[in-house]
Amino acid sequence: MSFVIGIDIGGTFTDAFATDTTGRVFAAKSPSTPPDFEQGMLNAIDELAAAVGLPTAQLLGETAYICHGTTATLNALVTGDVAQVGFLTTVGHSDSIMIMNLEGRYAGRGSDYVKAMSRTSKPAPLVPRGRIREIVERVDYKGEVLVPLDEDKAREAIRELLEQGVEGFAVSLLWSFRNPSHERRLRELIQEQAPEAYIGLSSELSPRIREYPRNVTTIMSTQVGPKLRDYLKPLSAELTGRGFTGSLLVMQGSGGAISAADAPDRAITTIGSVLTGGLVGCRNLGAQLGHRNIISTDIGGTTFLVGMIVDGEPVKSTTTVLNQYTISTPMVKVNTIGAGGGAIAWVDSGGNLKVGPRSAGARPGPACYGQGGTEPTVTDADLVLGIVNPDNFLGGRKQLDRGLAEEAIRVNIAEPLGLSVEDAAAAVYAIQNAQAADLVRTVVVNSGYDPRDFVVYSFGGAGPVHCANYARDLGAEAVVVPLGATAATFSAYGLATSDVVLAAEVSDPANHPVPADVMQRAYDSLETELRDRMDAQNLPFKSVEISREVDIRYSMQLSEVATPVPGDTLDDKAIEGVAETFDALYAKLYGSEAAFRAAGLQLITYRAFATGSLPFSSELPDHETGAGSPTPSGHRRAFLSHEAGWQNAAVYQNADLKAGHRFAGPAIVEADTTTLAVPAGMAAEVDRLGNVVLTDAKGA
């Protein structure tokens, strides 16, 4: 097999990237097709085949695997379009998902929202009370059975739920991660009455202490599992019918892929699927360029995504919050706001100009698309400001209408605020840049880091238009804009070059020091499970590596810090080394005076990751070299920063840029799938891979 393909399905555009065994790379971009996003994916593959110069059937026939980021599970949870699920839990504990651990009013909300407590509210219940059944059984914290499972009452509960038309069963019993026998028996009882029902067990999906998030994780995974299965099954069949004989992979929120056959059984791991491709791309490109600390910024058509690479790896979290519900599943940390190129600009009742979070999406899209949209967007402002060329959008495949953009801004922004159309567009541009800088600063500083110690990577269709302004506001040392082979399809590049990553965990709370043989047995069991699951992926891995971590806290605390554990056979010295590593991590996160070993340590959850490397290189090819300054294809009046205002900017074609070329702002670089704005005071240099690196001209 010669090719691998990555497909990033966004709310506005679907991006495709391919590389082959010789190192050649190809990219394509196509409008997304909501609500049937799979059609947009197939269209993008057709565009990619044209870029490669092969019929689609031949390209697919020569492709080893396709890794794609899907919105299927996330959209289902956000919109509530999920399967009807029955919830089975231990008698006396059915209210846990209603009580929400007393955090339901504020989880995942900003400080302004939390301060107005009288206006806060809990989200809609995950499962109506009528679809919850209590099961007579009880296992204690040691895993010992105190009350046997009452199978007759369990069968009755299952029958009642089936009569209500449930499509799946979420089973989460107290302390099941210490002894899963009752959950497994309940699965057998369900299968007796409903062999085709979808079943999720907490002991398999989230074998972690804390009843409430374990229940939530199990319920949500069961709600979206049938949706993901129903999405992937026909997509796999369609690809096969078009000539694809390789493996279809789905990106997970953890930053690694999983086979499409395995994904529905662990559907909750895919909720961050479309958010992580860019971070993986940053890690891989950063390894090639020698950048270990990176701020990943992705402005697509709908959202602005920010993540971090620290010491060469994405920053992860063991929990996440969705719709105010806390989920226990490892995920890379990606923060998002509704500030993409399609973000709608509007004036509130107080006469304040706002940008986002509503988006025009792919349909109708920005006003300048000419598809019926009448509300002004960031893209409309970029067009009016002379940054975006209306004749070169998507490489000239789509003509933008400046008149429609001006009219939308005039009616909705300029006249209500008493501004000219150009001044109104400049205000939208300024707010977009300020919002981006604020989000990046918040993410980095709240993680305990200084933005000045990082390189900013900017990608996505709208990212390069704005990155120079928000990165300069942060004081970052440089901005890398992937304008080589991955221009505006960078997330798809990350998907195509991702590894397969599986995770397994189990809680076994104990005070430090934990006997070495106890910890070793826990990891031996997790690693055996992971190797079996890796074998079931049916992929030709180049290598499989196992890594370990353990969640540790000081005694009497409520939250933990994930701490690396060495992969060798563990002894008392190694375990003490893990404790010292925790002390150092805690001090780094919360301050040198915050660590307090005298309080004692508690080890809560053991976790292992298996990373399967696929036999395709993530390295991008070197770019054609040049020297000196490139020759502009022309000049045009443009507004690239508020400091400089309107200027006559040099326009360069990305296809003409060579490695080693240098130029300074004000300048614009036009690529087929994006536009780079280089304001006055910024210096630009094309690196050996064709990326444009921006720095402050004073320090260049």
N, C-alpha and C positions, 0 to 999 in steps of 0.2 A: 504494500500500500504506500502511495507516494505522498498523500496530503493529510493534514489535519485542519479542521475548521472550527472557528469560534464564532458564535452568534450571540450578540447582545441585543435583547429585545427591550427597547425603551418605550416610554409612553408616546413619543413622537416619531422617532426613527428606529429602525432595526439595522444594526451594523454587522458586517460579516468580515472575517479575516481568515486567510489561509496561508499556510506555509508548507513546503515540501521537503523531502529528504536532502535536496541540494542547497537548501537555505533560501530559496526564492520566497518572496512574500507578496501577497495580493490583498486588496481591500475593496469593499463595496458598501454602499449605504442605500437604504430604501425606506420609504415611509412605512411606519407601523400601521396595522390594520385592526384597530380595536372595534369590537370586542374579540374578533377572531385573530389573535396575534400570531397564530401558527401560519396563517396565510402570508403575513409580512415576512416571516422567517423563510418561507419557501421562495418568496419573491427576491429576498436578499441573496439566497443561494443562486438563483438564476443570474442576478447581477454579478455575483462573484465568479460564476462560470464564464460569463462574458469577459470579465477582467483577466481571467486565466487564459482565455482563448480556447476553451473546450466546451463541448455540449454539456448540459447539466448532468445527463445520465453518465457520461464518461467521468466527469469530475467526482460525482458521488461514488461511482464504481471504484475509483482509485483513492478513496478517502478511508483512512483507518478508523477515525472517530470524529464525531461532532460533539463539542461541548457547548452547551447553551445556557444562558441565564434566563430563567422564566419568571414571569409575574403571576403565574397561575395561583400559587398558594397565597402569596401576599395580597393580591387583589381580592381573592375569595374572603380572606379574613377581614380586610379593611371594609369591604362592601357588605359583608354578612351573607354573601352568596355561598353558603357552605352546606354540607350534607347534614341531614337531621340525625342527631346522635343521642343515644341513651347513655346515661352515666351511672355506673355501678361503683358504690363506695361502701366503706365499712359503716355498720349501723352506728348512728349517733354523729356522723361526720358529714352529712349531706349539705350542711350550711357553709362549709368552708369556702366554697367558690362564691358565695354571696357575701360573706364577711370580708373576704379578700385580704386577710391578714392585717386589716385596718389601714391598708395603704391604697385602697382603690380610688379614693378621691383625688389623690395627688401623684400617683405613680406615673412617671414619664412626662409630667407637666413642668413648665417653667416656674420660676420663683414668683413672677407676677400673678400667675394663676393661683398658686398655692396660698398667697397672702390674702386673696379674696375668698376665704374659706366658705363664707355664706353662699357664694355663687358656684361652688364646686359641686360636682355630682359624680356618682359612680356610673360606669358604662352599663349598657344593657347586659343582662345575665348571659353567660356563655351558653347555658342550657336551661330551658324553662323548668320550674320545679316539677311539672308533670312528667318530665322525662328523666327524673332522677329516682333511683331506687337504692335503698339501703340493704346491704347484704350482711346477714348474721355470720360473723366470724371475728376472730381477733388474734393477731400475732403481736408479741411484745418486741421491745427494742433489741433484744438478743436474737430474735428470729424464732423464738419458741412459740408454739401454738397454744394459746390460752383457751380459745373457743373454736371448736372445729367448724368448718364450713357447712352451713345448713343447705344442702343441695336441693331439697324439695322447695324451700322458699326461694332459692336462687332461680330455679327453673320457672317458678311462677312469675318472678320479676322480669325475667327475660321474655316470657310469653306476653306479658302486659305491654312491654315496650315494643315488641314486634307488631302487636295489634295497633299501635299508634303510628306504624309506618316508618320506624327508624331505619336508617341505612347502615349505621355502624354503632359499635359499642366501645365506649371508653371505660376502661377498668383501672381504678386506682384505689388500692386498699392500704390501710395503715401499716407502715413498716414492711411493705412488700419487698423493698430493696434488700432487706435482711433475709427474707424467706418468701420467694415468689410462688410457692406451691399453690396457694389458694387462687391467685390470679390465673395461673396456668390451667387449673381445673375449671375455672369459670369460662375460659376460652373454649374448652372442650364441651361444656354444657351449652354455650351459645351455638357452636357448630352443629350440635345435635338437632337444634331447631331451625337454624338458619346457616346452612353450609357456605353460602356466598357472602355473608355479612362481613363488612370490614371491622376488624377488631384491633384496638390499640391497648397494650398493657403498659402501665407505668414502670414496671420492673424491667422492661426492655427499652422503653423510650426515654425514661428519666429516672434511673435508679439512684436518686439523690435525696438526701434528707431535706425536709421542709415540705409539709403536706400540701400547702396551697399552690406553690409554683409547680409542684409535681403533678397535681390535678390539672392545672391549667395547660401544661405542656401536653399531657395525654389527651385532653379533650380537644385542643386545637389541632393536634396532629391527626386525630381521628376525623375531625370535621373536614380537613382539606385533603386527606389521603385519597378518598374516592375521586375528588375533583382532579387531583394530580394524575391519578391512574387513568381517568377518562380523557385527560388532555394528552398524556404521553402515548397511550396505546394507539389511537388513530394517527398521531404524528409519526410514530415509528413505522406504522403500516404504510403511510403515504411516502415516507422516505425510501422504504424498501421497494415500493412500487416504482419509484423514480430511479432505481438502480443502486441504492445504498446498501452495502453489505457489511459495513463496519459496526462500531458500537456507538450508541447514542448516550451521552453523558449529560448530567444536570449539575450545575454549580450549586454548592451549598453555602450557607452563610458563614461557615467556618473557614472559607477560603480555598477549599478543595472540592473536586468533583465527586460524583457518585454515579453508578450506572443507572440508566432509566428503569431497569428492571427492579432495582433495589430501592429507588427513591420513594415510591408511594408508601412503602412500609415504614419509612422514616421521614414522612413528608415535612414535619416541622423543621427539619434541618435546611430546607430549601427556601425558607421565607426571606432570607437575605440574598437570594440567588442573583438578582440583577444588580445588587449593590456592590458586589465584591470583585467583579472582573477587573475593574480599574486598579484596585489595590494590588491584586496579583500581578498585573502588568507593571505597576510601579516597582514592586519588589524585583521582578525579573530584569527590567531595564536598569534599575538601580544597581543590581549586581554587575551588570555589564559595564556601567559607567563609573563604578566605585562610590556610589552614593548609598550610605547606610541609614541616614536619617532623612526621611522624605515626608512632606505634607502632600497628600494626594487630593487634588481638587478637580472635580468633574462637573461641568455645567452642560447638561443635555438640553433637550427641548422642554422638559417638565420640571426637573429638580436640579439642585446644587448639592453634590455629595462631597463630604470631607472625611478622610481617614488618615491614618499615620503609619509610617514604617519606622520602627526604632530598632537600631542594631541589626538591620537587614531583614526584619520580620514584621508582618502586620500586627498592630496592637489588637488584642482580643479581649473579649469579656465572656464570663461564664453564664451570664444572664442577659436578657434583653426585655424591653417593655413594648408591648403592642396593644393599642386600644386600651391603655391603662392596666392591662393584665401582664403579670410578670411570668416570663417563660424561662425555663432552665434548659438551655442548650448552648454549647460553645459557639460564639460567632465573632467574626472580626468586627471591630467597632467602626461603624460608619454613621456619621451624623448627616441629616438631610433637612433642607428647607425647600419650599416651593418657589424657587428663584431660578428657573431655567430660562432658556431663550423664549419659550412660549408663555412665561409668567405675565399675567395681565396687570397693566398699570391702571390705577383707579383713584378717584378722589373720595374720601370718606365724608360723613355728614358734617365733620368739623372743618372741612376744607383742607385736609392734609393729604398729600400725595403718597400713595402706597404702591408697592410692587409685589405681586403674589399675595397669598400662596396659590390662588386659582390659576389654572393654566388653560390656554386655548387648545393644547394637545395637538394631535395629528389632524383631527377634524373638529372645528373648521380650520384650526391653525391660526397663526397671526393674520392680521388684516391684509398684509401685503401678499399673502398666498393667493388671494382672489378666490377663496373657497367659501365665501359667505361670512367670514368673521368680521365683526365690526368693532371689537374692543382692541385697544392698542396693547402691544406686548413689547417686551425687551427687544425682540428682533426687529419690530417696526421702528423702535427708537434707533437701533444700530444702523438701520438702513437710511433713515432721515439724516443721521449724523455723518453720512458719507463713509462709514467704516465698511459696511457690507456692499459689495457690488451686485446690483440687481440682475446683471447679465451673467454672473458667474456662480450663482447659488447651485450647489450640487454639481459643480463642474459645468454649469450652463444647461443642465437638464431641466431646471425649473426656473422660470422667469418670475422675478418679484416685481410687484407694482408699487413704486414709491408714492404715487398719488393716493392709493388706498391707505398706505401707512400714514401719510400726512393728514388725511381726512379723519382717520380714527383718533389720532393724537389731538387734532384741532377740536373735535367735538367733545371728547371725553376728558381731556387734560388742559389744553391751552386756554380755551374759552372760559371754563369754570375757574381757572386760576389767574386769568388775565395775563397770560404769557403768549409769546410768539410760539409757533409750532417748533422752531428749532430750539428755543430755550426750554420748552416743555420736554422735548426729546433729551436734551442735555440733563435735565433734572432726573428723568427716568434712569439714564445711564449712571448718574452719580449715586442714586439710591441703590441700584443693583450692585455697584462696586462696593459701597459701604456695607450692605448686608452681607456680601461675600466675605469681606475682611472681618466683620464682627463674628461670623460663624467660625471662621478659621481660627481666629484669636481665642475664642471661647474653648474650642475643642483642644487646642494645643496647651493653653495655659492651665485649663482644668485638669489636664493629664499630667501636670507637673513639669512642663517643658517650656523652653523659650523659643518662639518662632524664628529668632535670629540664628539659631543653631541648625536650621533645617534648609533644605532645598525644596522649593515648591515645584511640583509637577502639575501642569495644567493641560487638560484634554477635554474631550466632548466637543460637540459642534459649536457651542457658544463660549467654551472656556477660554480659548486664545484671544477672543475679542476683549475680554475683561481682565485677564490675569495680570497684566503689567500694573494696573492700577491697584488691585487689592493686594498683590504681593509687595508692592512698594510701601503700602500703608503698614504692612506687617514688619518690614525691615528684614525680610528673608534674604539670605546671601545670594540667591540666584533663582531664576525661574527656568525650568526646562519644558519646552513645548514640543511634544513629539510630532514633528512635521515631516518625518521620513515616511517609511512605509505604513506607519500606524496612524497617520493624521486623521483625527475625528473618529477612528474605529479602535481606539486604544483599549477600551474595555473588552472588545471582541478579541484583541490580541492577548489580553490576560486570560481570557477563557480558553483560547486555543492552546496556550502554553502552560496551563495549570496542571498540577498533580492531582491524583486521586487521594483524598484525605478522609479517613474514617476515624471516629472517636468512640471511646467506650469509657464509662465511669461507674463508680460505685461508692456510696457513702459507708463509712465505718468509723464513726467518731471515737476518738481516743485521745488521752492526754499524752503529751511528749514527756519522755521518750517512748516511742512505740517499738516493741521488739522487732528486730530486723526481719525475722522469719515471717512475722505477721504481714508486714508491708510487702515483702517479697512475694508471698502467696497471692496477695491482692493483685499485684502487677502481673504475675504469671497468668492468672485467670483472665485478666483483661486482654493481655497480649495474645493469648490463645484464641480468644473470641475475635480479635481484630485480624489475625492471620487467616482464620477460617473465612471471614467476610471478604478479605482481600482476594482469596482464591476464588470466591464466588463471583467476583466482578468480571471474570473471564477476559482480562486484558493482559497484553504482553509487557508487563512491567520490566523496566531496566533494572530497578532495585526497589526494595521496600525497607523503609527505616521506621523504627519505633521511637517515640519520644514520650516522656512521662512528666506529670506535674501533680501536685497535691494542693488542695485548698487548706490554708492554715490561718488561724486567728489567735489573738491573745485571749486567754480565758475570760469568759463572761461577755465577750463581744458578740455581735450579731452577724457580722459579715467577714468574709475571708479574702485572702490574697492568694491567687494561683502562683505556686512556687515551683520552679524546675526541680526535677529529681534525676540523678544520674542513671544511665541505662545499664550499668554493670550490676553484678550481684551485690545486693545491699548488705552492709554491716553497720555496726553501731557508729563507727566513725563517719560513714556516708550520711547517716540519718542526722547526726549532729551538724554536718555540713549543710544539709537542707534547712535546718533550723536557722543557721547563721545567714543563709541566703535570704530566708524570709525576713529576718531582722533588717537586712540591708534594703530589701525591696520596700518594706514598710516605711523605713526612714526616708527613702527617696520619694515615696508617694505623699507622706503626711508630715515630713519634717524630721530632722535628726533628733529632736527632743521627744518625739511622739512614741518611739519604740520603747517598750517596757517589758523586758524579758522576765523580770521578777514576777510578773503576773502569771507566768506559765503559758505554755502553748497547747493548742488543741488542733489535731489533724482531723479533718472532717471528710473530705471526698478525694479519692484516688482517681486519676484520669490518665488515659493513654491515647496517643494518636498514632495511627499508621499512615505513612505517606508513601504512596506508590508513584515512582517517577516513570513517566512514559517515554518511549524511545524517540522523542523529537526534541530538538534543541530549542530553547527559548531565546537564543541570541539572535539579534537582528543583524542583517548584513551591513558591511561598511558602505558608506555613501561615496559617490563619485567626488573626487577632490578638485578643489580650485584654489585660487589665491586672490587676495585683495578684496575689492568691493564688487558686488554684482551690479549689473546694469539694470536700472529701473525700466519697467515696461511702460511707465507713464507717471503722471502726478494727478492728484485730485484734492479738492478742498475737503477736509475732514476734521472732526472734533474728536481728539484722542485722549484728552485729559482736561480737567477744569483749570489746572494751573496754566496751561498753554492756550486753551480755547481753540478757535478755528485756525487751522494752518494748512499750508500746501504740502501734503504728504507724498513722499515717493512711494510708488506702488511696485512691488516685486512679485513675480510669479514663482511659487514654490518649486515648480518644475525646473526653474533656472538656477536655483540655489545649489551650491556645491559645498562640500566639507571644507572649512577654512575661510569661507566668505565672511566678511564683517561689514556691518552697516549700522547706522544710528538713526534714532527717531528724529523727527516724526516720519514714520514709515508704516506701510501696510503690506502684509504678505498674503497673497491669495492662493489658497490650495483648493483642490476640487471639493473638499468636504468641510472646510472651515476657513476662517479668516483670522490672522494675527494682527493685533494693533500694537505698535511700538511707539509710545508717546515720546515727545521731546525729553531729553535727559536720560534716556535709556539706550544702552548699547546692546547690539545683537551679534551673535557669532554662531555659525553653523558648525555643529560638532561632527565627529567622524561617522555618526550614524544618520545624519541628516536632521537631527533635532536642532531647533533654534534655542539658544541659551541667552536669556536676558539678564543683564546686570545694570547697576547704576553706572551711568557714563562717567561719573566722577571717580569711581573706583575701578573702572575697567582698564 
